[in-house]
């Protein structure tokens, strides 16, 4: 875990995976901010993976079961992650304490927090220089990422196995994050990682080229 002096001396931006840089203001996670994904899943893990790979500490709160293999493939080092599966009814106090000790807190709230509670946790993130990543809705978040379209690959005419997912991720937010952005990502790709994917227009225009590239990457 980090110390308070590390926060004051550290950079104001935590890195993210290259595939996510164009979706976030400044290309990373701003310390003291709140970032949301629509729900718990690979996008939530991908949001914290770049910072953890760079040496940040992350606490995951409110997720009874975390896919260790999926997390590792996304780049999340389990040795730098604390899992608080069941924080109990005093979960806001647990989250506030973790914001003091960890660079990132990835939270799946058990219920929709009230406006005063959200403001309290937002203030804690600003005070400690942490990032609160919420798997769910959080009105007032600086950045919001949402999967708006999905295409699976691997299924042919009634046969085959799903092995990769192209997803269009749209981003919006407040302040520097007001300008809407979107990108196609492999979420995950054939090897389980999260990387940039071709836009649908490119795939439609050159289907054979992208199919050949997909088969090569999965072989």
N, C-alpha and C positions, 0 to 999 in steps of 0.2 A: 504494500500500500504506500501511497505517497504521503508526504508531510506538507503542512501548510506552506513552509518556505519554498517547497518545490513548485507550488501553485503560483506564488507571487513572482518567482523567478522564471517560470516557464512561458512557453509561447501561448498566444491567445487562441490558437487554432490546432485542433487535433486532426491528424490525417485520416482519410478514408480510402477505401479501395479505388483504384483508378476509374473503374466503371461508374462510380457515384460522384466523382468530382464535379462534373458538369451540372449536377442536379442541386448542389448546395451552394449558398452564397460563400464566396471565397474559396470554394473547392474543398471544404472540410467542415468539421464540427466546431463551432465557436464555443469556447469555455463560457459557462454561465447561461447557456441557452437550453431550450427544450426543442427536441426534434421528435416527430412521430412517424410511425408507419401504421398502416390500417389495422393490423392485427399481428399476433405472434406468428412468426414464420421465418423463412430464410432471409427476407428483406430486413427484418429486425437484426438478425445476426450479422448480415452484411454491413449494416450501418456502424457497428462497433469493431468489425474485424480489422480494419486498417489501423486504427489507433492501438488495439491490443498487440498487433504484429509489430508496432513501433515501440512497444514497451509500456503502454498504458495499462492500468489496472481497471477491471470491470466487475461490477456486482450485478447479478441477474436476480430480480425479485419477482415472486409471484408465478413462477413457472415450475410446476411440480416435476415435469420431465423435460429435460433439455436433450436434444439429439446431439450426443457427443461427436458422432462421426460427421454429421452435417455441419456442426460448428467447426470442427477441425478442417474440413474441406473448404469451408468459407474463409479460413485463415484465423480463426479464434483459438488462441493457445489456451487450453484448459488449465494450465498451471498459473495463469494470470487472471482467472475468473473465480469469483466467489458466488455460489448458488444459494440463495435463500428461498427455498421452495414454498414454504408456508409462513409468511411473515405475521399472520394472525390479525386480529382486529386493530392492533396498534401499528399497522403497516405504514402509515404516514410518518410516524416517529422513526421507524426502522429506516425508511428511505432517506429521511433528513440526516440521520446519523451516517449512513453510507455515503451520502454526497460530501460529507466532511472528509472521508478517508479514501475515496476512489475517484479516479478520473472520470469514469462513466458509470452511470447506474441505468441499467436496462430494466424497465418496469412494465409488468403486465398488471394493471390495477384490477383488484377484485370487483370494483364497482366504479361508477362514474363519480369522481371526486367533485366536491362543491367548489364554487369559485374562490371562497376564502382559503380553502385547503390548497388549491392549485397555486394561488398567489404565495402561500407560505413556502411551498416546495420550490417554486420558481426563484423566490428570494434566497433560499438556501443554496441553490445551484449558482446564483450570481455571487453570493458571499464567498463560497468555497472554490469558485472557479471550476466547477464540474459541469458535465453535460448530462442532462436527463433525457434518455431516449425512451419514449413511451410506445408500447405496442398496443395501440388503441387510439381513441379520440382524446384530444387535449386542446380545447379552445384556447386560442392565444399563443399557440406554439410558434416559434420563430420559423420553423420549416416543417412542412408536412409532405410526406412521400406516400404515394398511393399506386397500387398496381391497377391499371385501367384496362389492360387487354392481355390475353395469354394465348400462346400457341404451343402445344406439345409436339415433340418430334419422336419418331420411333415406331409409330403405328402405321402399318400399310393398309391394304384392303382387307380389313378384318383380321389382321395378324400382326405380330411384332410385340415389342415391349417399350413402354414409355421410358426414355432415358435422358431427356433434356427438355427444358422449358424456356421458350422465349417470352419475355414479359415486357410490356410497355409500362414504364414507371413515370408517373407525372409528379411534379413537385410544385408547391406553392408555399406561401408564408407571409410574414410581415417584414417590414423594413426592407433590407437588402434582398430578402427572399420573395418579394411581391411579384416579380416577373415570373410568369409560369414557364416551366421547363418540362421537357419530356425526353426520354431516351429508351431505346430497346436494349434489354440486357439478357444475357443467359442467366437464368435464376432457377435452377442451376444449369451449367453446361454439361456436356457429356462426361467430363471428369469431375463434376461436383463443384467446380469453382464458379464464382460470379464475375463475369467479364462482359464487355460491350458486345452487342449483337447487331447485325445489319438491320437497317430499317426495312419495314415491310415492302416499301416501294422498290428497294434494291433487290430483295428476294424475289418479288413478283417479276421483275425485269430480267433476272438472271438465275432462274431456279436451279439449273443444272450445276452452275458454278458453286452455289452455296451448298447444294446437296453433296457435291464432291468434297468440299472443305469440311462439312460436318462429319462425313464418313471417315475422312482422314484423321480428324481430331479424336474420334471415338475408337479408332482402331489401334 
